[in-house]
Structures are given as C-alpha cells and as structure tokens.
Amino acid sequence: MRVQDASQVLNLSRRGFLQGVAAGSLVLASGLPGALAAEPKKYGAHAMSGGLKDDPKVFLSIGEDGLVTLLCHRAEMGQGVRTSWAMVVADELEAELSRVQVGQSPGDEARYGNQNTDGSRSMRHHFDALRRIGASARRMLEEEAASRWRVPLAEVRADNHALVHAPSGRRLGFGELAKGASARQVPARETLSFKPVERFRYIGKEGMGLVDNVEITTGKARYGIDSWARGMAFAVVARPPVYGARLKRFDSSRAERVPGVLKVLPIDFPGIPSAFQPLGGVAVIAENTFAAIKARGLLEIEWDEGPNAQYDSARYRETLEAAARRPGKVVRDQGSVDAALAGAARRVEASYYIPHLAHATMEPPSATARVTAEGCEIWCSVQNPEAIRIDLSKRLGLPMEKVMVHPLLLGGGFGRKSKPDFAIEAAILSRAMDGRVVKLTFTRDDDLHHGFFHTASVERIEAGLDASGRPVAWLHRTVAPTILSIFVPGAKNEAPFELGMGAVDVPFAIPNLRVENPEAEAHTRIGWFRSVSNIPHAFAIQSFAAELAAAAGRDPKDYLIELLGPDRSIDAAEMSDGWLYGEDPKRYPFDTGRLRRVIERVASEAGWGRRLPKGHGLGIAAHRSFVSYAAAVVEVAVGPKGEVRVPRVDIAIDCGAVINPDRVRSQLEGAVIQGLSLAMTGEISFRRGRVEQSNFHDYTIARIDEAPRDIRTHLVIPTGYDSPLGGVGEPGVPPVAPALCNAIHAATGKRIRSLPIRGQLA
C-alpha cells in the first residue's frame, strides 16, 4: 500500500531515509549527550516532551550527486517552516539553497525531538540547533577535503556547495566528499565556528521563495485530505449533537441499503473529560465518501444527551458576567487596590465579551489509517504526531513503536490539528475493517459542530484615576472556561498558561494592581486556538486603555505609552507569571521599551493623527505574546447604515532577529485577516447544547472584498542574532480586534465591548 505524495518536498519514512544513507550519501552527527545535565531546570525546547535533537545523522544527508536533504520534523501549515529551516542550514553549510530539498519526518519524538507545532516556537526553539547542524556538516566536509589534499584544515573552506583549497584553487563538490565525510567523527560543539552575520546569504534576506512553492501553487502538493491508497474505504461519523451525549440506540437498516455502504458500527465515548478521544457516535464506512454521507443521513439515532443538553451560550454569558461582578481567586496582587479605588478622583469600569470561536481551517480534519496485527499507520495533516501515537498506543493496545504517523501538508491548523480525535476514529474504523485502509473525513458541518472551541470569556476591568487622569488602581477579573476542562474533572479556573497570556502579565506601571479569576464551568470542548487566551485579554485591556485615555482627555497612543511607564525589564515573577510560555525568565524578561517601540513605529508608519474623511477613524492597540511584541493601527470607515470597511491596517512586530522576512510578513498579513474576521463576525453559539452554526454561510470569515485593501507590515529588527528569538505565527492576532474597536469609537463615538461587532452599528 502506498499513499501518494507527489510533492517536491519528500515525506520520507525512517526506513527510506536510511536506505538513502546505505546508497552512499553522507549522514552526519553532532550528538551531544549530557550537554544539558548542568541545567537544574529546563526551559524552552529542552523542557518539551521529546526535548531538542540536533543530530545531523537524523536530520541531514548529502547524496553523491550533491543534493542535500534536510529532514523537517515540524508541520508545514503555511508558515513556511520548511523553507526557513532550509535557509538556516544552507547558510551554515555553505550550500546552494536551490540544491536543498526538504523531507518531512514521520512522528517519532524519541528520534526527532519534540514535534508539536504550536506555540509559535518552531524557529525560536531550533534556530541555534539548525545552525549547529549546518556548521557540523560543513566542518566534516572541510576535514575530508583537507585529508584528500593533504593540506592543513585552515587552508580549506566551504564555498557555494563545494570545498576550496585557497592556495592551489582546487575544488571538490559536496557530493564527491560525502561518503568519506560520513565516516568522520562529529566535531565537539565548542569547536564549531559559525558564519558571521555579514556573510549570511539566506538568513534574514528578503525575497526567499518557498522550497515547495511550485508544487503548492500548481496543485501537485499533497495535503492530508489528498491521501489515497488502492482499495481504500471511506468513512464519516454521526457524532452526538451535545458534548457528553451517549448513544442509546440506532437503526441502520435504511443506511445499509445505500449502494456502496460496507459497514455501520458504533464508536464508544470514553466520557467527560474526553481529552483528545473521539466523541463517540455511529460510523458509516463505504466505497466512496458520497455514499457514506448519504447513508449517514438515513441513520435513526436516539441519544442520551447528558449533562450539557441545556447549554445555552446566551444564558451562559449572563453567568460569566455575574461571576465577573464577584470576587474570584486572586492570581496577582500588588499594592492596595481597594484603598486606591476608594480614594480615586474618578472610577472607570467596563466589561468585555468574546464568544466561542471555531478554527474553521480551509482543510477540515481528515485521516487515513491502516491497522493490522502488525501495527498502525496514519496519514494525515497533524500538528502533533506524538499525541496520535500516544493515544492510539493506549486505545489499540499497541506498543508505541508499532504506531507510525506520516504528517502531510496542512491546509490550516490554528491548533485544531494538534488534537487527534479524527486520527483515532480512522484507526478504530480500519481495525473494524480487518486492516483495510480507511479514510475518515470531517465535512464542514462536522468541523463546526464537533471542534475544540476557543473559550468564551468575560473580562471586567475597573480602574481608579487621580485628578490628572493617571491610573492609581487596576482590578481585572477574567472569567472563562479553561482548556484544562478537557483533561481534568471539575476544572473551573484558568490555568497558569492561560492567565500568563496577557492577564497577570499586564506591564502597566500602576502601583495598585490586582487580577482575579472567578470560576467558570465548561459545557463544551475547549481547546487552544491561534493566540489562545491572548485574544480576550488583549481585547479587554487594550480597549479599556483607550477608554481610560478618553476619560482623561488624552490621545490614545500617548496614553498607552504612559501606561507602560519608563522603559524597564520586568521579571515574570514580579507579575505572578510562573509560566512565561515555558521560556527562561532571565532570557525573556518583559521589556516595556520593546513594546513602546512597536507602538511608536506603527503609529508613525500609519500616520497617527492624520486628517481623515468623515466616518473614518484610527485605532491603536499593542500586546506582547509568545515573547514577541506587536502593535496595530486600524483605519476604519463606518457608513451611514453602520456598514464597516477597513481600508488599511498597519501592523508592527519585534520578534527578535528575523530569519525569513517574507514569512514574517505573510504571518502578520494572515493574522490581520483572522483578527478582523473574529472581531467582525466570528461566533459559535449554542442552544440546547448544540452548535447553531453549520457552514461558512453562518460562520463567516472575511471574503476578499471585505479584507483591507492595504495591509502594511513593519518589522522592528534588532541588530545581531545573539539575543533569543520570539514567536511569529500567533502574536499578530491579539492587537487587531481592540485596534479595530478603538477605531470604530474614533469614527462614531460608539464603544464596542462585545464581539462580534456584526449588527451593533446599524
């Protein structure tokens, strides 16, 4: 059985990769056992499951024809990770980027290190490791060339995919040296030399095309939903309409009469909390997807709807708002907030609401599985293949080494495809078909009805101002069902990682500040969504900052900068943030100067304060997330009937050193579109426990005629590559919605405190 993948970017199995080695290619190793033993506490990549691997014996090979193959173990879902990784290795290796191909590794964290592509950390965790891989390979090639020529190593240098002996002008290509270099010892890490910044040919350069651009743009690339095998069966599942519902009975007699139907069978539901397990239901397996969908519609199913059958998101909002008016668990406390509020010259308060959101990836979840007595293989678009392996090992009773996951291209991820319920369903059905390959597909309705939803939230903030309009007290109550609820029974408080996304780590120079977290019970599956809890926290805090500016009679941009106070580095512990995206607080303090600079840069580029036509307004917002700093200025135009257009958005980011500027810009542009979509129309609502939306006609995203005509991205780039990198994929989203709402206020005088905006200006 062979799953097709015609992409230039290879999906290599471990066996196939090693076969290439046996054929005479160079495979290099820089394994450094014990290098981390001195660390009492691990941070960053080293603290992740599987840790960090930088062994070129695993990741890099050079064929006798000189073709370099780099194995990428992070998912490609439009962020360009394959290209960026190839750029770094090619630069340090002194290879021609056009002669570097990228293969996709199978799922195996013991071999490849952590493979979970989320948290905007693929490059920030691996930049140094990729440089070591390239530098180690270059050194070994140099040593082999020096040995052949019998000259000192110092006289040999790598240059443009070859090794050159400077005094004699002799030259050997990578392929000619590959086999001999592979037998050499790997240089110790401390002996490696790295290219100086001024000699970079690819790192940090504009105009670098994607390594797989031709295949993607011509339709030759293969995504998870494109996987195919001879003799494959196709499946869909009728899942319970309410989270936690169980199957009471079903009648499949009509469904089984549909031509092409092979089998109808129930899938067990493990109960709440369900983690990443399937929701249960009734599966239909057929010779084609059309027959499976048609038969599913003919099933007669009776459900025991369980504890969430009365979940109504409108009433639930009232519950959250009531909780936000009462004291909650104190998660950050400095000064004396109550006394400062009592003595304030003026008090300002507001509540902000964000509903549930769906990931709604262009490619809905799909997985192809083959399960036999010998093991399990899965082909799918997945952000976290190890999660599939772990869950399937338990569910199928197979050892981990018997579960093989082949990640394919993702047509969008946003966090949905790190949750492998769809892959588990496919495997269950293949086993039920005695090892026949089964392709399981979510329809768009399935995707919206049975996702892992971004949390709904109420954020209530109260501030006390002195006579000059400066804040002397700040009280923030954040109320939202937690992601922990899918893992831990009875979890009702936001987790430290959620609170550390903009709530407790607010950087304002306010002497009396308290953050509280009242309880909220979850009634659906809550999951991480691009930028996660930064979205509601940034929406509330940056909207409220503009409200305080108005109360003080100040310019919103100037007031926001004053809230930051003098430039300073704040230790995470000072803000009661014990999480900090898993990073070392000594390397990643909150630098308010960096946040100030992106505010100033985006305001300058956007022409803050410029004259605008009637009905237009500018809004600004800024936020740190994933240890990067971002700010946005949105220009809005509101028509006489309340119709909203966004002619232009400026967005700036300081993510540390930039590896691939084109990919950073594209990520920011995508963040703007997604941020505007969730602000304008994004909403998943529930009634009687059921999701009310079913497709893109009622869960709308910005169409091309609704997108800004002009998105301008501004990169605030420090000099050098010695400071730690930040994230890129997610930090652009949080400031967009508050900047938009602040712009609407500037244009109309109306405050938007509840999302989506749709219909509120009519």
C-alpha positions in Angstrom: 0.0 0.0 0.0 1.3 3.4 -0.9 -0.2 6.8 0.0 0.5 9.2 -2.9 2.5 12.3 -2.3 3.8 14.0 -5.5 5.3 17.0 -3.6 8.9 18.0 -4.3 9.1 18.1 -0.5 9.5 14.5 0.4 7.6 12.6 3.1 10.3 10.2 4.0 9.9 7.2 6.2 12.7 6.3 8.6 13.5 3.2 6.5 13.6 5.2 3.3 15.9 7.8 4.8 18.3 5.1 6.0 18.2 3.4 2.6 19.5 6.6 1.1 22.3 6.5 3.6 23.3 3.0 2.6 23.4 4.1 -1.0 26.4 6.2 -0.3 25.1 9.5 1.0 26.7 11.5 3.8 25.0 11.4 7.1 26.4 13.5 9.9 26.0 13.5 13.7 26.6 16.1 16.3 25.0 14.2 19.2 26.0 15.8 22.4 25.0 13.5 25.3 25.0 15.1 28.7 25.2 18.7 27.3 22.2 19.7 29.3 23.0 17.9 32.5 24.1 21.0 34.3 20.7 22.7 33.9 18.8 22.4 37.2 15.6 23.5 35.4 14.8 23.1 31.8 13.3 25.8 29.6 12.2 26.2 26.0 12.8 23.2 23.7 14.6 21.3 26.4 11.5 21.3 28.6 9.2 20.0 25.9 8.3 16.3 25.6 11.0 14.7 23.5 13.4 17.6 24.1 15.6 19.1 21.5 17.6 17.0 19.0 20.3 18.4 16.8 21.8 15.2 15.4 22.5 15.6 11.7 22.7 11.8 11.4 19.0 12.1 11.8 18.3 15.3 10.0 20.8 15.8 7.2 22.1 13.8 4.3 24.1 14.6 1.1 23.9 12.4 -1.9 26.8 11.6 -4.2 25.1 14.0 -6.7 25.5 16.8 -4.1 21.8 17.0 -3.4 21.2 18.0 0.3 18.2 16.5 2.0 17.1 18.2 5.3 14.5 16.3 7.3 11.9 18.7 8.9 10.1 17.4 12.0 7.7 20.4 12.3 4.3 20.6 10.5 4.1 22.8 7.4 0.7 24.6 7.5 1.5 27.8 5.6 4.0 29.3 7.9 6.9 28.3 5.7 8.9 26.3 8.3 10.4 24.0 5.7 11.8 26.9 3.8 13.1 28.8 6.8 14.8 25.7 8.2 16.4 25.1 4.8 17.6 28.7 4.7 19.4 28.4 8.1 21.1 25.0 7.4 22.1 26.0 3.8 23.7 29.2 5.1 25.8 27.5 7.7 26.6 24.5 5.5 27.5 27.0 2.7 25.1 25.1 0.4 23.2 26.4 -2.6 19.6 26.7 -1.4 18.4 25.5 -4.8 20.1 22.2 -4.2 18.5 21.6 -0.8 15.3 19.6 -0.7 13.2 19.1 2.5 11.8 15.9 3.6 9.0 15.5 6.2 9.9 13.2 9.1 7.4 10.7 10.5 6.2 11.0 14.0 8.8 9.8 16.5 9.8 12.2 19.3 12.4 9.8 20.7 14.3 10.1 17.5 13.5 13.7 16.3 12.7 15.5 19.5 9.5 17.5 20.2 7.3 17.6 17.1 4.3 19.6 18.4 3.9 22.6 16.0 2.2 25.1 18.2 3.1 28.0 20.5 5.0 29.9 17.7 8.2 28.2 18.7 9.5 26.2 15.7 12.2 28.7 14.8 12.8 30.2 18.2 13.4 26.7 19.6 15.5 25.4 16.7 17.5 28.3 15.2 20.7 27.5 17.1 20.3 23.8 16.6 19.9 24.2 12.9 23.0 26.3 12.8 24.9 23.6 14.6 23.7 21.0 12.2 24.9 23.1 9.2 28.2 24.0 10.9 28.9 20.4 11.9 28.3 19.2 8.4 30.5 21.9 6.9 33.4 21.1 9.3 33.3 17.4 8.4 33.3 18.2 4.7 36.2 20.5 5.2 38.1 17.9 7.2 37.6 15.3 4.4 38.8 17.7 1.7 41.9 18.6 3.7 42.7 15.0 4.2 42.4 14.2 0.5 44.5 17.1 -0.5 46.9 16.6 2.4 46.8 20.2 3.4 46.1 22.0 6.7 42.5 22.3 7.6 42.9 26.1 7.9 43.6 26.3 4.1 40.2 24.7 3.3 36.9 26.5 3.2 33.4 25.7 2.1 32.1 27.9 -0.7 28.9 27.7 -2.8 28.3 23.9 -2.4 31.9 23.0 -2.8 35.2 22.8 -0.8 38.0 25.1 -2.0 41.7 24.9 -1.3 42.6 28.6 -1.4 46.4 28.4 -2.2 46.0 25.9 -5.1 42.5 26.7 -6.3 41.5 23.1 -6.1 37.8 22.5 -5.7 35.6 19.5 -4.8 31.8 19.4 -4.7 29.8 18.2 -1.7 28.8 15.0 -3.5 32.4 14.0 -4.2 33.2 14.3 -0.5 30.0 12.9 1.0 30.9 9.3 1.6 34.3 10.0 3.2 33.0 12.8 5.3 30.3 10.5 6.7 32.9 8.3 8.3 34.5 11.2 10.3 33.9 12.0 13.9 31.5 14.8 14.6 33.2 17.9 15.9 32.5 18.9 19.5 30.0 21.7 19.9 32.6 24.0 21.4 34.9 23.7 18.4 32.2 24.7 15.8 32.6 28.0 14.0 29.6 29.9 12.7 29.3 32.3 9.8 29.4 36.0 10.8 26.1 37.9 10.1 27.6 39.9 7.3 28.3 36.7 5.3 24.7 35.4 5.5 23.3 34.6 2.0 19.9 33.5 3.1 19.2 34.2 6.8 17.4 37.5 7.2 17.2 38.1 3.4 14.1 39.3 1.6 12.6 37.6 -1.4 13.3 34.0 -0.5 10.7 31.8 -2.3 9.2 28.7 -0.7 11.0 25.5 -1.3 7.6 23.8 -2.2 6.0 26.8 -3.8 5.6 25.3 -7.3 4.0 22.2 -6.0 1.6 24.1 -3.8 0.6 26.7 -6.4 0.2 24.1 -9.2 -1.9 21.7 -7.1 0.7 18.9 -7.1 1.4 19.1 -3.3 -0.5 16.6 -1.2 -2.4 17.5 1.9 -3.8 15.2 4.5 -7.2 15.2 2.8 -5.5 14.1 -0.5 -4.1 10.9 0.8 -5.1 7.8 -1.2 -4.5 4.1 -1.4 -5.7 1.4 -3.7 -8.7 -0.4 -2.2 -9.3 2.3 0.4 -12.7 2.6 2.1 -14.2 6.0 3.1 -16.0 6.9 6.3 -17.9 9.6 8.1 -19.3 9.6 11.6 -22.6 10.7 13.1 -21.4 12.2 16.3 -23.6 13.2 19.3 -25.1 16.6 18.9 -24.2 17.6 22.5 -20.9 17.2 24.2 -21.0 14.3 26.6 -24.1 12.7 25.0 -24.1 8.9 24.7 -25.6 6.6 22.1 -28.8 4.9 23.4 -29.9 3.1 20.3 -29.7 3.3 16.5 -31.3 1.8 13.5 -29.1 1.5 10.4 -31.4 -0.6 8.2 -32.1 2.2 5.7 -28.5 3.4 5.7 -27.2 -0.1 4.9 -29.3 -0.3 1.8 -27.4 2.6 0.2 -25.3 1.2 -2.7 -21.6 1.2 -1.7 -22.1 1.0 2.1 -19.8 -1.6 3.7 -20.4 -1.3 7.4 -22.2 0.7 10.0 -20.9 0.5 13.6 -20.9 2.4 16.8 -17.8 4.1 18.3 -17.5 4.2 22.1 -17.3 7.5 24.0 -14.9 7.4 27.0 -16.7 10.0 28.9 -16.0 13.5 30.2 -13.3 14.8 30.4 -12.6 13.4 27.0 -9.2 14.8 26.3 -8.4 14.1 22.6 -10.6 10.9 22.3 -13.4 10.8 19.8 -16.9 11.9 20.9 -18.4 8.5 20.0 -21.4 8.0 17.7 -22.1 5.9 14.7 -19.7 5.4 11.8 -20.6 4.7 8.2 -17.9 3.0 6.0 -18.5 2.9 2.3 -16.8 2.6 -1.1 -16.9 6.3 -1.5 -17.5 9.4 0.6 -20.7 10.3 -1.2 -22.3 7.0 -0.2 -21.1 7.3 3.3 -22.5 10.8 3.8 -25.8 9.8 2.2 -26.2 6.8 4.4 -25.3 8.7 7.5 -28.3 11.0 6.8 -30.6 7.9 6.9 -29.5 6.7 10.3 -32.1 6.8 13.0 -30.3 7.6 16.3 -31.5 8.2 19.8 -29.1 9.9 22.2 -28.9 10.2 26.0 -27.9 13.9 25.8 -26.2 14.0 29.1 -25.2 16.9 31.4 -24.7 19.6 28.7 -28.1 19.3 26.9 -29.3 22.7 28.2 -26.1 24.6 27.3 -27.3 28.0 26.0 -24.5 30.4 25.2 -26.7 33.5 25.7 -27.6 32.4 29.2 -24.1 31.3 29.8 -22.8 34.8 29.1 -25.1 36.1 31.9 -23.5 33.5 34.2 -20.0 34.7 33.2 -21.0 38.4 33.7 -22.4 37.6 37.1 -19.2 35.8 38.1 -17.1 38.8 36.9 -19.0 41.1 39.3 -18.0 38.9 42.3 -14.5 38.5 43.8 -12.6 35.5 42.5 -9.3 33.7 43.0 -6.6 36.3 43.3 -3.8 35.5 40.8 -1.8 38.7 41.0 -1.9 41.3 43.8 0.3 44.3 44.4 -0.3 47.4 46.5 -3.7 48.1 48.0 -6.3 48.1 45.2 -9.4 48.6 47.3 -8.0 51.6 49.2 -6.7 53.1 46.0 -10.0 52.7 44.3 -11.8 54.2 47.3 -9.6 57.3 47.2 -9.5 57.7 43.4 -10.7 61.0 41.9 -12.6 59.0 39.3 -13.5 55.4 38.7 -14.0 53.8 35.3 -15.2 50.3 34.7 -16.2 48.2 31.7 -16.9 44.5 30.8 -15.9 42.9 27.6 -17.2 39.7 26.0 -15.9 37.3 23.4 -17.9 34.2 22.3 -16.7 30.8 21.4 -14.7 30.6 18.1 -14.0 27.7 15.7 -10.7 27.1 13.9 -12.6 26.6 10.6 -9.4 25.6 8.7 -9.8 25.5 5.0 -8.9 21.8 5.0 -11.3 20.1 7.5 -9.9 17.3 9.6 -9.2 14.1 7.8 -7.1 11.0 8.4 -6.3 7.8 6.5 -5.4 4.7 8.6 -4.3 1.1 8.2 -4.4 -1.0 11.4 -3.4 -4.7 11.3 -2.0 -7.1 13.8 1.5 -5.9 12.8 0.8 -2.3 13.7 -0.9 1.0 12.8 -0.1 3.6 10.2 -1.8 7.0 9.9 -1.5 9.6 7.1 -3.0 13.0 8.0 -2.5 16.7 8.4 -1.4 16.9 12.0 0.4 19.4 14.2 1.3 16.9 16.9 2.0 13.4 15.6 3.2 12.2 19.1 -0.3 12.9 20.5 -1.7 10.5 17.9 0.9 7.9 18.7 0.3 8.1 22.5 -3.5 7.9 22.2 -3.5 5.2 19.6 -1.0 3.1 21.6 -3.4 3.2 24.5 -6.6 2.8 22.5 -5.4 -0.1 20.3 -3.1 -1.7 22.9 -0.1 -1.4 20.7 3.5 -0.5 21.7 4.5 3.0 20.6 7.0 1.7 18.1 4.1 -0.1 16.3 2.3 3.2 15.6 3.6 5.2 12.6 2.3 8.6 11.8 3.1 10.3 8.4 2.4 14.0 8.6 1.3 15.6 5.3 0.8 19.3 4.5 -1.9 21.1 6.5 -4.4 23.3 4.8 -4.6 25.4 8.0 -4.1 24.3 11.6 -4.6 27.1 14.2 -4.4 24.5 17.0 -7.2 22.2 15.8 -4.9 19.7 14.2 -2.9 19.1 17.3 -5.9 17.3 18.7 -6.0 13.9 17.1 -9.6 12.7 17.6 -10.1 12.4 13.9 -7.0 10.2 13.5 -8.1 7.9 16.3 -11.5 7.5 14.6 -9.8 6.5 11.4 -7.7 3.9 13.2 -10.7 2.4 15.0 -12.6 2.0 11.7 -9.6 0.4 9.9 -9.3 -2.2 12.6 -13.0 -2.8 12.3 -12.5 -3.4 8.6 -9.8 -6.1 9.3 -6.9 -3.9 8.3 -8.4 -2.3 5.1 -7.3 1.2 4.6 -10.0 3.7 5.8 -10.1 7.4 5.1 -12.1 9.3 7.6 -13.3 12.8 6.6 -15.0 15.6 8.5 -17.5 17.6 6.5 -17.6 21.4 7.1 -20.7 20.8 9.3 -18.8 18.2 11.3 -15.9 20.6 11.7 -18.0 23.4 13.1 -20.3 21.1 15.2 -17.6 18.9 16.8 -14.5 21.0 17.2 -12.4 22.1 20.2 -13.7 25.7 20.6 -11.9 28.8 21.7 -13.1 29.7 25.1 -15.9 32.2 25.7 -14.9 34.9 28.1 -16.0 37.9 30.1 -13.3 40.4 31.2 -14.3 43.0 33.7 -11.8 45.8 34.4 -12.1 48.7 36.9 -9.6 51.5 37.3 -9.2 54.4 39.6 -7.8 57.7 38.2 -6.2 60.5 40.0 -7.0 64.2 39.4 -4.7 64.3 36.4 -6.2 61.2 34.8 -3.4 58.8 35.6 -4.4 55.4 36.9 -3.7 54.6 40.6 -5.6 51.3 40.8 -6.4 48.5 38.4 -8.7 45.5 39.1 -9.2 42.9 36.4 -11.5 39.9 36.7 -11.1 37.3 33.9 -13.8 34.6 33.6 -13.6 31.9 31.1 -13.9 28.1 30.9 -10.5 26.6 30.9 -8.7 24.3 28.4 -7.9 22.1 31.4 -11.6 21.1 31.5 -11.0 18.6 28.7 -8.3 16.9 30.8 -9.2 17.4 34.5 -12.6 16.7 36.1 -14.2 19.8 37.6 -11.5 22.3 36.3 -13.1 25.7 36.6 -10.2 28.2 36.9 -8.0 29.3 34.1 -4.6 27.5 34.1 -1.4 29.4 34.7 -0.6 29.2 30.9 -3.9 30.9 30.2 -3.5 33.6 32.8 0.0 34.2 31.6 -1.3 35.2 28.2 -2.0 38.9 28.9 -3.9 38.8 32.2 -1.4 38.6 35.0 1.5 39.8 32.8 -0.1 43.2 32.1 3.0 45.5 32.1 1.4 48.8 33.1 3.2 51.0 35.7 0.2 51.1 38.1 1.1 51.0 41.8 -2.0 49.1 42.9 -3.0 46.2 40.7 -5.0 43.0 41.2 -6.1 40.3 38.9 -8.8 37.8 39.9 -10.0 34.7 38.3 -13.6 33.6 39.2 -14.7 30.1 38.4 -16.4 29.1 35.1 -17.7 25.7 34.3 -17.2 24.3 30.7 -20.1 22.8 28.8 -18.3 22.0 25.5 -14.8 21.0 24.4 -12.4 23.9 25.0 -9.2 23.9 23.0 -6.3 26.2 22.1 -6.9 28.5 19.1 -4.3 30.7 17.4 -3.1 33.1 20.2 -5.3 31.3 22.7 -6.2 33.5 25.8 -4.2 36.4 24.5 -7.2 37.2 22.3 -9.8 38.0 25.1 -7.2 39.5 27.4 -5.7 41.8 24.8 -9.2 42.8 23.5 -10.3 43.9 27.0 -7.1 45.5 28.2 -6.3 47.4 25.1 -9.9 48.5 24.7 -10.0 49.7 28.3 -6.7 51.5 27.9 -8.4 53.6 25.1 -11.4 54.2 27.4 -9.1 55.5 30.1 -7.5 57.8 27.6 -10.9 59.2 26.7 -11.8 59.6 30.4 -8.5 61.5 30.9 -9.0 63.6 27.7 -5.7 62.2 26.3 -4.6 60.8 22.9 -4.9 57.0 23.0 -1.5 56.4 21.7 0.2 58.8 24.1 -1.8 57.5 27.0 -1.0 53.8 26.1 2.8 54.7 26.2 2.3 56.5 29.5 0.6 53.4 31.0 3.8 51.5 30.2 5.8 53.9 32.3 9.6 54.2 32.0 11.4 51.6 29.9 12.3 48.6 32.2 12.8 44.9 32.2 10.2 43.1 34.3 10.9 39.6 35.7 7.9 37.3 35.1 7.8 36.5 38.9 7.1 40.2 39.6 3.9 39.7 37.6 3.0 36.4 39.2 3.6 34.7 35.8 5.2 31.3 36.6 4.7 30.1 33.1 6.2 32.6 30.5 5.5 30.4 27.5 7.9 27.8 29.0 10.9 30.1 28.5 13.7 31.1 30.8 12.7 34.4 32.5 16.3 35.5 32.6 16.4 35.4 28.8 12.9 36.7 28.2 12.1 39.5 30.7 9.1 41.7 29.7 10.9 44.6 28.1 8.5 47.5 28.1 10.9 49.5 25.9 10.3 47.0 23.1 6.6 47.3 23.4 6.9 51.1 23.4 9.0 51.0 20.2 6.5 48.9 18.2 3.7 51.3 19.3 5.8 54.3 18.2 6.8 52.6 14.9 3.3 51.5 13.9 1.9 54.9 14.8 4.5 56.7 12.8 4.1 54.4 9.8 0.3 54.7 9.9 0.4 58.5 10.1 -1.2 58.6 13.5 -3.1 61.9 13.9 -3.6 62.4 10.2 -6.8 64.1 8.9 -9.4 61.5 7.8 -12.7 61.7 5.9 -15.9 61.9 7.8 -16.9 58.5 9.2 -13.3 57.3 9.3 -11.2 56.7 12.4 -7.9 55.3 13.6 -7.5 52.9 16.5 -4.4 51.5 18.1 -3.5 48.5 20.3 -0.4 46.6 21.4 0.3 43.4 23.1 3.1 41.0 24.0 2.5 37.3 23.3 4.7 34.3 22.6 7.6 36.5 23.8 7.2 38.9 20.9 5.9 42.4 20.8 3.2 43.5 18.3 1.1 46.7 17.7 -1.5 47.5 15.2 -3.2 50.6 13.8 -6.5 50.0 12.1 -8.3 52.6 9.9 -12.0 52.0 9.7 -14.7 53.6 7.6 -18.3 53.4 9.0 -21.1 54.1 6.6 -24.5 55.8 7.4 -26.2 52.4 7.9 -23.5 51.1 10.2 -21.6 49.2 7.5 -17.9 48.7 8.4 -15.0 48.8 6.0 -11.3 48.6 6.8 -9.3 50.4 4.2 -5.9 50.0 5.8 -4.1 48.2 8.6 -0.6 48.8 9.8 1.0 46.2 12.0 4.4 46.1 13.6 6.3 43.3 15.3 9.5 42.9 17.3 10.2 39.2 17.4 13.9 39.5 17.8 16.2 38.6 14.9 14.2 37.8 11.7 15.2 34.7 9.8 12.8 34.8 6.9 11.2 38.3 6.5 8.8 37.2 3.8 7.3 34.6 6.0 7.1 37.0 9.0 5.2 39.4 6.7 2.8 36.7 5.5 2.1 35.6 9.0 1.3 39.1 10.0 -1.0 39.6 7.0 -2.8 36.4 7.8 -3.1 37.5 11.5 -4.8 40.7 10.4 -7.3 38.9 8.3 -8.1 36.4 11.0 -8.2 39.0 13.7 -10.7 41.1 11.7 -12.8 38.1 10.9 -13.2 37.0 14.5 -13.9 40.6 15.5 -16.4 41.3 12.8 -18.4 38.1 12.5 -16.8 35.2 14.4 -19.1 33.4 16.8 -20.0 29.9 17.7 -23.2 29.9 19.7 -25.0 27.1 21.5 -28.7 26.3 22.1 -29.9 23.2 23.8 -26.3 22.0 23.9 -26.0 22.2 20.1 -23.8 24.4 17.9 -26.1 26.7 15.9 -23.7 27.4 13.0 -23.1 24.8 10.3 -21.0 26.2 7.5 -19.5 29.4 6.1 -22.8 30.9 5.4 -23.4 31.4 9.1 -19.9 31.1 10.5 -18.4 33.7 8.2 -14.8 34.7 7.6 -13.6 37.7 5.7 -14.0 37.4 2.0 -11.6 39.1 -0.3 -14.0 42.1 -0.9 -14.2 42.5 2.9 -10.4 42.3 3.6 -8.3 45.5 3.9 -7.1 46.8 0.5 -3.9 47.8 2.2 -2.0 45.8 4.9 1.4 47.3 5.8 3.8 45.2 7.8 6.7 46.8 9.8 9.5 44.7 11.2 11.3 46.1 14.2 14.5 44.2 13.9 17.4 44.3 16.5 21.0 44.1 15.3 22.7 40.7 15.6 21.5 37.2 16.1 22.8 36.6 19.6 19.6 37.6 21.5 16.8 35.0 21.8 14.2 34.8 19.1 10.5 35.3 19.7 7.4 33.8 18.1 5.8 34.9 14.9 2.7 32.8 14.0 0.4 34.0 16.7 1.5 37.4 18.1 -0.1 39.4 15.3 -3.7 38.3 16.1 -4.3 39.8 19.6 -4.0 43.6 18.9 -6.2 43.6 15.8 -9.7 43.3 17.4 -9.1 46.1 20.0 -7.4 48.4 17.4 -10.5 47.9 15.2 -12.9 48.6 18.0 -10.9 51.7 19.1 -11.0 52.9 15.5 -14.8 52.5 15.4 -15.1 54.6 18.5 -12.9 57.3 16.9 -15.1 57.2 13.9 -18.5 57.1 15.6 -18.2 57.7 19.3 -19.6 54.2 20.0 -17.8 51.7 22.2 -17.8 48.1 21.1 -17.3 45.9 24.2 -18.9 42.7 22.8 -17.7 40.6 19.9 -18.6 40.0 17.2 -19.3 43.6 16.0 -21.8 42.5 13.4 -25.1 44.4 13.7 -24.1 46.7 16.6 -23.7 49.8 14.5 -26.9 49.6 12.4 
